[in-house]
């Protein structure tokens, strides 16, 4: 009996130790290893998810730009993205006609999202297919007048509209997004690089690794939780050389590699 009690006590001690180690890793060590704002410390305490007008959590923040408003607009147009029209009766009827009649509307409006209590400052889109029911799009908010590089900092949310339907939460007509938001973020950054509009690229922690996220329309999404930042060329200049890619800290690189494998399993690719 004494031996059994001793064995049970030993098992209990090991189980308690395992629980403490797990809690330390899950809630202290790994979050600190994976959290990094060395390139943009000014955004460290900002929210990393947008909101709908009703205050429902919306799309995650996943992309950032550094440059003036004019630099952002020039760069996006050079990369093949077009500014979305404001939401008016005319533009709303135009997008309805685009969807119903399967005809192009390359500057169709995007529904407003809110960040830090205000609607987006800029919105751009890139058509996929023949009509506005499928498109890549991004909304940007200026969050810092001066960031670490001495220029304005913009945070954005880039997603893919896969079709028109009803919100799972409110029943309102809305675009449904595709779940792999990272792919749109990566596409946007690649378009900017290929257009020669980027000086350098780096990561900053965003919402964090998320496997079962839901946006303001109830659509599922997953993300590695990183914001890819592009520091833009000034005054419409083009970079004659490939942009500098600044690698993340080693622990974040390991996390990204693991997440990439996990995302491929989730998407079935």
Beta strands, then each sheet from edge to edge (+ up, - down):
strand 1: 49-51
strand 2: 57-60
strand 3: 63-66
strand 4: 82-83
strand 5: 114-115
strand 6: 118-119
strand 7: 122-127
strand 8: 135-144
strand 9: 153-166
strand 10: 173-177
strand 11: 198-205
strand 12: 210-214
strand 13: 220-223
strand 14: 226-232
strand 15: 244-245
sheet 1: 1+ 2-
sheet 2: 4+ 7- 8+ 9- 3+ 14+ 11- 15-
sheet 3: 4+ 7- 8+ 9- 10+
sheet 4: 5+ 6-
sheet 5: 12+ 13-
end
